[in-house]
Amino acid sequence: MPGTFGLIWVAEYKGTLGLFDVPNCAPNAQGLSKGLSGTEKFNVGNDDAQDIYIEQHGIGVASAGKDAQWADTVDLVFFSGHGAPGGMAVRVAGKDDSYAKASEIRLGDGQLKWLVVDGCEVLQHGSAGGGMPDNALARWRVIFTGLRQLLGFATECHDVADRGSLFAQHLGAKLTMREAWIKACMETEGHHANVRYAYLRAKSDAVDTANDKWDTATLHSDKPSPASGFVLGTGIC
């Protein structure tokens, strides 16, 4: 049976972290909300979105993470907003540092199985910059404490309004998580040859995440933790 999901999105950055607004992130997130079967447990955006909703308590400079009350209470989290090789920008100054960093994220020790980042370069592989490892796996493997898959982009992507609704549609058609994300990315970015979708999934000797599907979300209670390996996939949209 379908499970639970939550949305965190930012359309209006108003210059926070030097970032421009991405107005389509609002309809993009709401398209997923309307199209995905299951139970929506939270839907927070702009001033209501906080980086600590994704971060683990006790880790990092502010150490104020609240993922145990937010991201790790659902099966799937969909983030739409600015991304970067090291994390996701969640705007509001004064609430931690407005940046949900891989180094402060640990997901799957609660309920979360899939994190979808509709934002640029989170799984960028080859030249991350900023003193971070260039290898996407080296940056992001630390967040997998039971998490099954991280879906996103290896490059910059575009601000579109329908990726969320298309992703929901394909999940409803019983495509796997990876297939649904890849198809939605190709449908929304297909005319941009330099855009690459990406995914990172954990695996273990007892748990195979390759064929995860939303319609059986509640059955995926087994966790690839500790992971025996990871699969990083990317391709041209």
N, C-alpha and C positions, 0 to 999 in steps of 0.2 A: 504494500500500500504506500501511496505518497506520504511524505513526511512533513516536517515543519521548515519554514524558511524565514529569513530576515533580510532587510535591505538597509544599506547605509550608502548615502549618496550626497554629493556636493556639486551643485551647479554654479553657485555664486561664491567665488573665492575673494572677490573684492580686493585683490592685491596681496592677500595673505601668502607668505612665502614667495612673493614675487610672481604669483600665478594668475593667469587670465581666467575669466569665467568660461564654463563649458555648459551652456544652457540646455543641451539635449540630454544631459545626465539625468535630469528630473523625469522627462517622459520615458527615457530608456528604462529607468528603475521601475516606474509605474507600469510599464508594459509587461515586465516580468510579474509584477504583483497581480495584475489582472489575468494574465494568461497561465500562470502556473497553478496546477491543482495542489491541494494540500492546505496547510494552516499557516498563515502569516502571523508571526509573533511580534515582529517589530518592523517599522518602516520609518527611518529617521533621516532627515536631510538638512542641508545648510546649517543654520545655527544650532540645530538639535543633534547634529552628527559630531561625534567625538572620537579621537584616536584611541582613547582608553577602552572603548567598547570592543576593540579587537585585540588589545594587548593583555598580557598576563600580569596579574598582580605580583608585586615584589621584584619585577625585573626592570632595569633601566634607571635613568636618572630620577624621573618623577615617581616611578614604581607604583603608579596609581591605577594600574590596569583593572578593567572590570569585565573581561571576557567571560568570566564565570557567570555573570548576570546577563550577558548579551550574546556575543558571537558563539560561545560554546553551549548555548541552550537550544540550538536548532540544528537541523541536518545540513542546511545549505545557507551560506551567506553570499549575497551578491553586492559587491561594492562597485559604484560607478562614480568616477571622478579622476583627478590627476593621479597618475602612478609614476614611479621611478624605480630604478634597479634595487633600491634599498627599502622600498615600502610604498605607502599610500598617504596622500595628503588629505587631511580631514579638517582643514580650515581654521577653526575657531581659536584665536589666540587666548591664552590664559587657561586653557584646558589641556594640561600636559604641554606638548610642544607642537601640536597640530600635525604630527607626522607619525603614522603607525609604522614602526620600523620592524623589519624582519628580526632584528636582534632582540626585540621586546615582545615578540609574538610566539605563543605556544598554543597550538590548537589541536583538539581531538582528545585531550584528557577529559573533556566533558562529552558533549553529544556531537559536535560538528564533524562532518564527513567531507564536505566539499566547500572550498573557498573560491569564488569566482571574482576576478579583478578585471572589471571593464575599464582599464586605464593603461597608459603607456608603459612599456619597458620593464615591468616588474620581473619578467623572466628573460630580460636581456642577457645575452650570452656572448661574451667576447671582449667587451670594453666598457665595464660598468663605471669606472672613474670614481672619484671621491674617496679613494683609499679603500674601496670595497673589493672583494674578490671578483674577478671577471667571470668566473664560473657561476652560473645561476644556481646550480645545485649546492655549491659551497655557501652561497648566501642564504638559501631558503630551506635547506634540509632541517635546520634547527627548529623550525616551526612545527614539524610533524611529530606530534606526541599522541598519535592516534588518527590524525587527519589522513584522509585517503588520497585526495587530489587537490592541487592548486591549478586553476585555469586562468590564462591571461594572454598577454602579448609579449613577444620578444623584441618588438620595435615600438616606435610611436604608432598610435592608431588615431582614428578620427572621431570627432564628436557627432555621433549619430543618434537618432531617436528610437530606432526599432530593433537594436541588437537584443535587448532584454526580452521583447515579445517574441522574437524569432527563436531565441534560445528556449523559452518556455514552450513554444509550439513544437519544437523538435523533441524536447523531453517528453511531451505529451504523446508524441508519435512513437515513443519507446526506443528512440535512439539512445546509445550510451552517452554518458556525460561528455566524453571526449568528442564523439561524433556530433552531438548536438552543438557543442561550442564551436567546433571547427566549421560546421555548416553555417552557423549564424555569423561567424567572422567572415567567411568567404562571401556570403550574401551581402554583407554591409561594407566590405572592404575590397571586393573583387576587382574594382577598377583602379586600385592603388597597388602596383606591383611590388612596392618596397615594404609593404606591411606583412608581418609574419605573426600568425597565431602561435601559442605555445601552451604546453601543459607540463606539469610535474606530478607524477604519482608515485606513491610509496608502495612497496610490496614486501611480503614476508613469506616464509616457508608455508605458513598456514593460510594466508589471506591473499587472494588475487583481486586486484582492483581494476583490472583491464576492462571489465564488462559492467561496471557500475551503471545502474539505471535508476531514474527518479521514481518510476512507478513501483519499485521495490525498496524505496529508501528506508523504510522501517525495518527491513530485514538485514540491512548492512550494519549490524551491531558489533561485528567482529572488527578488531583494529589491527592494522599492520604496525604494531608497536611492541618491541622495537623493530624498526624496518630493517630487512636484510638487504635492501637495495632500492634504487629509485630509477624511474624511467623518465627522461626528459625528451619531449617531442616538440618539434616546431616545423612549420611549413609556410609557403607563400600563400597568402590569401587570394 
